[in-house]
Amino acid sequence: MNNSNNTDRIEAYVMDNMTSQEKIQFETEINNDSELLSQVNLYKLEVQALKLLERQQLQAQFETWKKEKQQDTGATVRTFKTRNYLQILSIAASFLLLVVAGMGWINTNYSNDALADSLFENPMARSRADQSSDPLAEALEAMAEKDFERAITLLNDFDGTLFATKATLKKGEAYYQKGDYEKAAATYQKIVNSPNEQPTNINEANWLLAGVYLKQGETTKATALLSELATTPNMRQQEANALLKKYQSIWHRLTW
């Protein structure tokens, strides 16, 4: 199951942003997929809970209770405010239960790690390892087998060749998948800082570099790159806008 794609579709369905045909198709999938149905129901509950916060109802009620308490002079009023207070606590507790119940799903789709990994799901430089005509085929095969050290060694052989940029992009991905984020960042920065590099390759390097920064927790750097990609015409503009919306959403603020 593609979590990133399902998240977008669930949101579109619940917020009624699907066409009639898309809605019919999605509801058919829901009826045949119990896990997807559970995610849709959870999303609906969380939207309802978050609407309470967005309207600041809880905050307003607490402020009202606080002021009434300061003016409390009689038993009748105290009884009324006690009932109000218990109702407020009940609403708050219900909201917290909803959030806790959905934290696994929220973190899977909106955490920095999840957003970072989504940038590497479909990099432009990815090629099929079974294409014998691709000079990088052997290195790509090593990456598919998760032998990242071997892949990096093979990709180093393309330095100074016509395939150097493509190999460098793949090398950065290999370092990322290996967990060496500092070397991944340095690899992409070589492309970004190259005076003779094509704008398309620089944009792709910046896109992947943003993923590395998110993984490292350097969110200021990541969002700066994504904002630049989102506001200038390039092949990643639409994806950058979508990722920024996820990063700025309340769901991301609920992650740890």
N, C-alpha and C positions, 0 to 999 in steps of 0.2 A: 504493500500500500504506500502510495506517495503522500507522505504527511503534509508536505508543503502545498501540493496541489489540492488535497482535500480541505486544508484549512481555508484556502481562498474560496473554494466552492461552497463550503459550509457557511462561511460568512455571507456570500452572495445570496444563498438560499434563504437564510434566516432574515436577512435585511431586505429581502424581496427585490434583489437586483439581477435576477435571472430572467431570460426570455421564457415564454410559455413552453417552448420546446425543450430548453435546458432544464426547466423545472420538472417537466414530466420525466425526462431521462434520469435526473438526479433522484427523484422520488422512487423510481423503479429500482435504482441502485440501493437506496435506503431500505427498501422492503426486502432486499435479498442479502443485505450485509448488516448483521446485528451490531458489529463494532462501529460501523459508520453511523447507524441509528443512535447508538449511545453517545457518540461525539456530537451529533446534531442536537440531541436533547440537552446535553451538558452545556453546549454553547448557548442554547436558548435560556437556560436557567441563569447562566453567568451574565448574559445581556440584561436580564431583568434585574439581577442584583446590582449590576454596575449602574443601571439607570437611577437607582436610589442614591448612589454616591454622586453621580453627575448632577442631579438636581439638588445635591447637598441637603437632602432631607434629614439625614442623620445628624449632621452638624447643626442644622437649624433647630432640631428637636432638643438636642443636648443644650444648646444655648438658651432655649426657652425654659427648659427644666431648671437650669442653673439660676436664671433670673427669678423664677417663681420660688425657688428654694430660699433665695435671699429675702423674699417678701413674705415668707411663710409665717402666718400668725395664728392659724387655727387648725384643729384636728381634721375638719372636713377637707380643707385645702390640702393637708398633708396626705390624706387618703387618696385624693385625686392625683396628686403628684407621684405618689408611690406607684399607682397603677400605670401612670404615664411612663415612669422610669422603667418598670418591668417590661412594658411594651417595647420601649427603645432597646433594651438589652436583648429582647427576643429577636428584633429585626437585625441588630448587629451580629448576634450569634448565628442567625440563619445565613447572613452574608458570608461570615467567616467560614462556615461549614461548606458553602458552595465553592469558595475560593480554594480551600484546602483539598476538597474532593477533585478539583480540576487542575491542581498544580502540576501533576504529571503531564497532562496534555498541554498545558500552557508552556511548560519548560521545553517540551519536545518540539514546539513550533515557534516559540518567541524568545527563548534565551539567547544570549550573545553567541554561545556555541552553536545553537541550531541555525541562527541567521548566518553565521560565518560559514558553516558547512554547506548551506544552500547556495552560496556563491560558487562552490566548486562542483555542483551537480552537473553543470553543462557548459564547461569552459569552451570557448571558440576553438582553442588549440587541440581539443580532444579528437583523436582519430581512431579508427578501428584497427586493432592490432593485427587482424587477419588480412589486411591489405598489403600484399607483398610489395606493391609499388611504393609504399610509404617508407622513406629512408629511416624513420623513427620506429618502424614496426617492432624491432627487437626490444627497444626500450619501453615501448607501450605495453608489450607483452609482459615484461618484467613488472611494470606497475600494476597490471591486472592481476598478477600473482602476488602482489604486495611485497615484492622484493625491491624495495625502494633504493637500497644501497647500490644494487646492480644497475638499476635504472639510471641513477645519477651518474654512475661511472660511464655508462653508454652514452648518455646525453652530453657529457663533457667533451666527447669526441667531435661534436658538431660545432664547437667554438671556432669562429672565423670562417665558417662555411655559409652557404646561402640559406641553410636551415637553422642558423644560430638562434634567431629570435624564437622560432617555434620550439626549439629544444630548450631554450631558457625558460619559456613559459611552463613547459612540462616539468622542468627541473624544480621550479618553484613549487609546483603542485606536489612533487615527490617529497620535497622537504616538509611541506605542510602535512601531508598524510603520515609522514614519519614522526611528526611532532616537534620538528626543529623549526620553530616559528621565526626565530631570529634570522636563520639562513634563508628561509622562504622570503621574508621581507627584503633582505639584502639582494636576493636574486631578482625580484620584481623591480626594485629600485634601480638596478642596472639598466633595465629597459626604459624606465621612466626618465632617467637622467641622460640617456643617449641622445646626442644632438642630431643624429641622422636617422632616428627611428621614425617609422610611419605612425601617424596619429591613431590609426586603428589599433596598432599593437600597444601603444602607450595607454590608450583607454582600457584595453583588456588587462594590462598589467596593473593599472590603478584599481580596476574592479576586483581583481584577485588580492591585491594588496590590502584593500579595505576589509576583505575577509580575514586576512592574517591579523590585522589590527583589532578586529572584533574578538578574535580568538584570544588575543593577548590582553584584552580588556582596555585597549587604547581607543576608547569610543570617540573621543574628540577627533582624532586623526581619521578614523573610519568614516564618521558622518561627514567630515569635510570633503573627503574623496567622493562619497556617494552623492553629496549635494552638487558637486561640480559635474558629475556624470549625469545627474538628473536634470540639470539646467542647460546643458549644451547638447546639440544634435550628435548622437552616436548610437551604435548598435546596442548599447547597454542602457540607454536612457530610460526606457519603460521599466526595465527590471530594477534600476536604481530607485526610481520613484516608488515602486511597489515595496521595495525593501525598507526605504525610509519610513513609509507609512506603518509598516510593522514595528520598526524600531521606536517610533513615536507613539505607538498605541498604548492604551492602558494595560493591555495584556503583557507587553514587554516590561512595564513597570512593576508587574506582579511577580516577575521571575526573580530567581536568586542566582 
